[in-house]
Amino acid sequence: MAIGRFRTDPAELTPAEREVVAAQYPEGALVLGMGLGMVVAMALASSLVFAGGIGGGLVGYMIGRRFRARRLSEAADPVSG
């Protein structure tokens, strides 16, 4: 998804653009976690696929939220980042 003009340096993004970009981390981690949870569950027992997808999705989403918070705090304080 394009956000304004193309930039290769994240430091050039406006605060609103940083929020939009950072909001995509939890959703991406959710999808990745669901996929990994299903693959691991299929390797163990096919009856666990549903629970593995849900559990992996929850863990992925939580990791994505933490990553999002860290990225936004780094963007707000570029001296320590």
N, C-alpha and C positions, 0 to 999 in steps of 0.2 A: 504494500500500500504506500503510495507516494504521499509525502507530507511536504507541501510547498515545493520550493526548488530543491534539486538534488544536492545533498551535502555528504561529504565523506568524513567530516570531523563532527562527532557528537557535541563538542563544545560550542558549535555554532548554532545549535537548536535553541529556539525560544523556550521559556518555561512551559508554555502550553504544549508545544511539540514534544518536550521531554515526557510530560504526563501521558500523552497519547502513546508514545513508543513504549514507555514503561508498563502501561496497562496491558500490553500484549504478552509480557513474560508469564503471568499466571495462567493464561489460557493456553499458551504453547506448552508449558510444563504439565498442565492437566492432560492434554492429548498424549504427550509423550509418556506420562505416568500410566495412563490407561493402557496404552499399547504394551509397555513393558510389564505391567501387572498381568495382562492377559497372556503374554508369551510365557512368563514364569509359571503362571497357573496351568497353562497347557502342558508345560514340561513336567509338572508334578502330577496333576490329575485333571482330566477334562471337566470334571464336575465343579472345579474351583474357578472356572473362567469368569463367571459373573462376579464373584466376590473379589477375584484378583483385579478385574478391571475397575471396580469401585474403589478398592483399597489403594491401588496404584494411582488412580486419578486424584484421590484425596491427598496422598503424600506428595504427588507432583504439584498440585495446586498450592499446598502449603510451602513447598520449596520455592515455587515461582513468586509467591507473595513476599517471602523474605528477600529474594533476589531483587524484586521490584523496589522494596523499601530501601535496600542498600544502594541501589543505583540512583534513586531519587535523592538520598542523603548525600551521596558523592557529588551529584550535580549541583546541589544547593551549596555545598562547601568544597569548591574546587581546590582549595589549598591542601586539605588533608587527603584528597582523592588521587 
